[in-house]
Amino acid sequence: MPRSSHGCDSCSPLPGGWGTAWWLLALWVVSDVPKLEGATFKHDVMAVLSKAGCNAGTCHGNANGKGGFKLSLRGEDPGADHAALTEEFGGRRIDSVEPESSLLLQKATATVPHEGGKRFQRESDEFRLLQQWIVNGAPLDLESTPSLSRLEVAPQLIDVPPGTPSFKISAMAGFADSTRRDVARWCVYEVASGPATVSADGSVTRTGEGEAVVLVRYLDQQKAVRAAFLADRPGFKWSSPRAANEIDRHIFAKLRRLRINPSELSSDPVFVRRAYLDLLGVLPTAQEAKEFVSSRDERKRVKLIDSLLERPEFADFWALKWSDLLKVEERTLDRKGMIAFHRWIRDAMADNTPLDRFARELVGARGSTYETPPSNFYRANRDPVTRGETVAQVFLGYRLQCAQCHNHPFDKWSQTDYYDWAAVFGRIRYKVLENQRGDSNDSHEFKGEQIVYLASSGEVKNPKTGKAAQPRFLGAGDASKKGPDFRTKDEVEAAADWLTSRDRPQFARVQANRIWFNLLGRGLVEPIDDFRSTNPASHPELLEMLARKLASDGFDQRELIRFIMSSMTYQLSSTPNASNASDEANYAKAIIRRLGAEQLLDIEHESVGVRPELTGYPSGFRVTQVPGARLETKRGKRGGGIDKLLEIFGKPARLLSCECERSGEATMSQAFQMISGPNLADLIRRKDNRLTRDLEAGEPDARILDSLYWSLLTRPPTRAETEGILNHFRSGSERRAVYEDLLWALMNSKEFLFRL
């Protein structure tokens, strides 16, 4: 995604090229001409500037403006914008004597050269509205002018039948004096996702089948419209799949409405492999897989889930996920602190610590980074704004970063909200007992114990006001009041309790969504830490149900995992049918995804029957169990080839508190590593691997083949596969070489590299 011109990724144009650019050359037919005499600056002039894209981040809303003219981003500060239009440079942008000659109008209509091009015609509503405002003296609104309180759009959810190419969005603005007004003409429309385009007048046109999300914005109010463009499937018949629990009832109801049939249930070999990979990060042994597949127990899948949740590998693998989020890495924490923090996280997973208690202990932590491991959370987040952003994103699913410079363009958070929230963490300080950093030029490297504590004073300055921000929880109202919680607890302790309280469901929503993502491969809200009204959940009722269940079960992570994995939705095959082949967002089939970097290296070693050789760790230690972002050799240098492999396959450096830092994409570099990389070739040729043992033991070919396929692909070889290998032996090929080629082929197969 391209960066916006003021350098904020989150404010960049939306995917597919839709941002402010789509209205650059849009010319619309004049219809309902507004009552210009009663036009206001805040509600009408500002709407024109937004509609024309003048205050977008790529234009005059840029942090530095354009051509010496700066407007507030998306009109967040009407007062400053009025001053810029009427007072800067002696008021040269407004000509009250000859309004049509005003520079504002000449630039917008390209009567004089304008880098932004023509924004509207001289005969348009926009021109006449601005002209009349100038004729009226270009006034700023009276204090009595009612403020905008809400935006109502219709439809908010619509099924568009096959053969219907488009529909139109209507929009009404509600004001503080209880008046309402049709503002559809002045809204900005953008397609956030899906097979659709949208015109300047709010007409949404299908470009395919599936669900689309269209954002509607009027001044500082935004709404999302979800439209399902139904496919034309003559003779479609609902397959009536069996629902195992409430999850399936939600998923199947939507699929039926969309005229999509779910895939068949996954086979036993696929399910057992999937369950091991999702819960433990490893493959089942050949014996474990065979026993599961041959069992006649009707409840064997439920029993398998229960048994896997109790295995130590579960704690290892899910601690890895949290270690990514919490930035467990050595440069900032030092090795001893990193190991202590990782061990604390793993113990929490092993003990099934309730997620709300886990979060409270992290956010409320202080003390020695060696003796109180969760205090390393703050050692990795060393300033108030980073702490505020991290806590909000990890535990509440709010991406606040844009609000550091201006009011959030896609969410409700103001710049004041941002700094008041950061001020909650403003008194956190560090007592550095020692720092034996290896690189004196690296200010982010720390080696030595630190004490995290709360100072008696400390403030965060709001750059917009120039004053100290007042500690305040997100969405907690008046910034001048600390709130009752601060009377009995300091602000950090109060924040830890507040964000996990049972009467605040947002924490439960975010954690339920994260668990769903880890099991299904896609969040109900996607990206999974970007909760906002303009990014609605694909299945909002399902998300609410999962959040309520998580909270009512005491934030028991394993109980929710068990519930999700017991559903038919989780157990569906990844093989598509005629109706769901193009569906990516409704869980009609299992999402195929590449194995994680650590998983892949571990199962490569498991598959050939050798243990990883990780310097500094005991024999048999798996890559998944490594505490930090990188390995370390005895000489203090990085782990060379293995570290490079992990990086190529997407292991994050743990510099961000976001799942987005871990890459799941397949790349050419990965392909080259699998095809000709030294790591895989060395494993296959090693003289202590399973091939050597089986061949030296005189095992028959049929048994060796069966063992390899079950160990690597969790299934027996087909008759054709068996016959093909045996033909190599009949042709006189050297036995070891044939098996090495087979191992290489199996480990480069999609069945091995992907979770199906």
Helices and strands as residue ranges (DSSP letters): G 9-11, G 15-17, G 20-23, G 36-38, I 41-45, H 46-51, G 73-75, H 78-86, H 88-91, G 99-101, H 103-108, H 125-135, E 148-154, E 157-160, E 166-168, E 170-175, E 180-182, G 184-186, E 188-193, E 196-198, E 203-206, E 210-218, E 221-229, H 246-257, H 268-279, H 286-294, H 300-309, H 312-325, H 330-333, H 335-350, H 355-363, E 367-368, G 373-375, H 376-379, H 384-396, G 401-404, H 415-423, E 428-432, E 450-454, E 461-462, E 467-468, G 484-487, H 491-500, H 506-520, H 540-552, H 557-565, H 568-571, E 593-594, H 597-608, G 623-625, H 640-648, G 659-661, H 668-676, H 678-685, H 690-696, H 701-713, H 719-730, H 735-747, H 750-753, E 754-755
